[in-house]
Amino acid sequence: MSAIILDTETTGVDEPEVIQLAHTTLIAAPRSGSYSIQVLHFRPTKPISFGAMATHHIIPADVEHAPRWPGSWDLPGGTEYLIGHNVDYDWKAIGSPHVARICTLALARSLWPQLDSHSLGALTYAMNEPHVARSLLRTAHDASTDVALTAAVLDQILQRLPLVSTWHDLWKESEKARVPKKFWFGKYEGRDIAQIRRIDPGYIQWCLTKCDQVTGDPYAQKAMRGEA
């Protein structure tokens, strides 16, 4: 079983096109250490939004001579697991390939619930001395930097999960972590979903059939049904 860590920078949130993509070489098994990172650039077919430019600082001139974004990107042969921080965004951006996804954001939220933020930047500060973190984050939102930061977060996750020995093990932990434990919206925001299933099953049924925040999210549906 092999995995890659991947990050993309895109034209924006509205039907995004990839303009920068970084990924590691294939990683055969969960382990600590540094990874070789490859970076690709693409010229989009649509404008880069100002909000996106403000985040990643890639401007049209940076990619005007790059190959045109083809609409999807083929994973390296042998990739069985895709690892990312909020992995679904990058997975969708490259065309939603058939591959198992491991989300370091969900795992970090599960393992460090006391933190006020679980962004890559916040986790980098939480896991390093402040002056070290500030230096590491000077080029944050560059895809290659974000892959390296994700790899560092992954290393910390693996240290907290000593029984994980394969990517499949980590994928199972990620799947569990992606199922929400508490309501994140509505009149029960902050309350345990399991408790609300007992005291207000009608609201749970409404969520499953009428609430967009649940009907479009298979992990939220699992939580509502108690399948976690």
MOVENVEN-V849082 format. One record per pair of residues at least 6 apart in sequence whose C-alpha atoms are under 6 Angstrom apart, sorted by the first residue. I is the first residue (numbers start at 0). J is the second residue. If there is no record, write none. Layout:
i=I j=J
i=I j=J
//
This chain:
i=0 j=27
i=1 j=25
i=1 j=26
i=1 j=27
i=1 j=78
i=1 j=79
i=2 j=25
i=2 j=26
i=2 j=78
i=2 j=79
i=2 j=80
i=2 j=81
i=3 j=23
i=3 j=25
i=3 j=81
i=4 j=22
i=4 j=23
i=4 j=82
i=4 j=83
i=5 j=21
i=5 j=22
i=5 j=83
i=6 j=20
i=6 j=21
i=6 j=142
i=6 j=146
i=7 j=19
i=7 j=20
i=7 j=89
i=7 j=142
i=8 j=17
i=8 j=18
i=8 j=19
i=9 j=15
i=9 j=16
i=9 j=17
i=9 j=18
i=10 j=16
i=10 j=47
i=10 j=48
i=11 j=48
i=11 j=51
i=18 j=40
i=18 j=41
i=19 j=39
i=19 j=40
i=20 j=38
i=20 j=39
i=21 j=37
i=21 j=38
i=21 j=142
i=21 j=143
i=22 j=36
i=22 j=37
i=23 j=35
i=23 j=36
i=24 j=35
i=28 j=165
i=31 j=154
i=40 j=65
i=41 j=65
i=41 j=66
i=41 j=67
i=41 j=68
i=42 j=62
i=42 j=63
i=42 j=65
i=42 j=66
i=42 j=67
i=42 j=68
i=43 j=68
i=55 j=140
i=71 j=93
i=71 j=94
i=72 j=93
i=79 j=98
i=80 j=98
i=80 j=99
i=80 j=100
i=81 j=100
i=82 j=100
i=82 j=101
i=83 j=102
i=84 j=102
i=84 j=103
i=84 j=104
i=85 j=102
i=85 j=104
i=86 j=102
i=101 j=170
i=101 j=173
i=102 j=173
i=105 j=176
i=105 j=177
i=106 j=173
i=106 j=176
i=109 j=176
i=123 j=132
i=124 j=132
i=178 j=218
i=178 j=222
i=180 j=191
i=180 j=192
i=181 j=189
i=181 j=190
i=181 j=191
i=181 j=192
i=182 j=188
i=182 j=189
i=182 j=190
i=182 j=192
i=207 j=214
i=213 j=219
i=213 j=220
i=221 j=227
//
